[in-house]
Amino acid sequence: MIETFVMANWPLIAVAFVSGAMLVWPVVAGSRGGAKVSTLQATQLINQKDAVIIDVREQAEFARGHIANAKSFPAKLIEERRAELEKLKAAPVIVSCDTGMRAAAAADKLRSLGVPDVYVLAGGVNAWRDAGLPVAK
């Protein structure tokens, strides 16, 4: 009886499973990187709490344009620059990349290294530029 039902309705069951997975995916993916901040929230953190911006893009990407006063911390070098991270524990840290994807992984890494107050810039440097905020070269 159940086998007949499953065999006759497998396309509907597959669609239900896939749509359920699509509903759950944003929750699962969104947990990576922790708290995200908009460009407005980032500027408020910078102005009110002296937040530090860490740009985790490669040096060549950083040189093409970055958020003013951002520190270049290529993602692959975070572990090696642990001593510098000690100085960052006093202020909030905003992690940026081009879109926010690499920043999320780097934010997780920073938290694991003991940096307590870490945020990911939603949309990254691209969102910063789109908002008309200053970019340095």
N, C-alpha and C positions, 0 to 999 in steps of 0.2 A: 504494500500500500504506500508506504513512505517512499520507497525506491521509485515507484511509478510517478508519484508527485514530483520528486526531484528531477527525474529524467524528463518529464513533460515541461517543467518550468525552470530549467537550469538557466536560460537567458535572463529571466526576471530575477532570479536569485543572484546572478552575477552582477546585474545592474544595481541591485540593492546593496550588495557588498561594496562595490566600487563607489557608489554615491556616499555611503557611510564613511568610507575611508577618506573621501574628499572633504567631508565635514570635519573630521577629526584632525586632518593634516595641519591646518593653520594653528591649532592649539599646540600640537607637538612641535612644529617648526618654530613657533613663536617663543617657546620657552628657551631656546638657544640664545645665549648672549645676555639674557637678563633684561633689565629695564631699557627701554628705548626712549629717546627724547627727540622731539621735533627741533627744527632749527630755532624756533622761538624759545622753547624751553632751554636749549643749549645756550643761547645768548643770555638768558636770565641766569643760568648757573655760572657762566663766565663772569658776568657783571656783578652778581650778588655774592657769589661764594668763591670767586677766584678759581674756577674749574680749570683744569689743565686738559688740553686737547692732545691726544696721541694719534698720529696718522700712521696706520700700519701698512700702507702701500709701499711698494719698492721705491728706492731712492729716485729713480728716473721719473716715476709717476709723481712723486712728491715735488720734484723740481719743476714739473710742468705747471704746477699750481696747487696750493694748499691753503687751508684756513689760516688766517693771520695768527701768528704766535704758536702754531701747532708744532709739536715736537715730532721729528721723524723717528719712528720706532718700527722698522719693517717687522712684520709678523714673525718671520723666521728667526729674528734676533732677540725676541722678547726674553727668552730664557737666559741668554747670555748677558743681558743688560739688567739683571736682577738688582744689582747695587743701586742703579739709578731709580728703580721702582720704589725703593725705601723712602726716597724724598717725596714721592707722589702720594703717599698714604694720608697726608694731612688734608688734602683738598679732593673734591670730586674729580673724577677722570672721565672724559668723554672720548670714546674711541671712534675713529672715522676711517673710512676707506672710500672707494668710489661710490658704492651703493649701499653699504651696510652689511654685506654678507661676510666678508673677511673680518670685519670689525666684531661681529658677533662671536666668532671663534676666538679672536684675540681677547675679547672681554672675559670670556670663560677662563682663558689662560691666566689673565691678570688676577682674577678672583682666586684662582687656585694658588697663585703666588703670594696671596695675602693683601692685595689691594682691595679695600672694603667697599668703596663708593664708586662703582663703575657703571657707566651708561654707554649705550650704542647710539650714535647719531643716525636716526632713521633716514634712509635715502642717501646717506653719506655726503661726500663733497659735492656730488651732483645736485643733491637737494639744496645744499648751502648756496651753490651758484644760482640755481633756479630761483631762490628766494632773494637774490640780489645782494647777498651779503659779501663782504670783502674777501678776496682771494689774493694771496701773496705768491710771488715767484722768486 
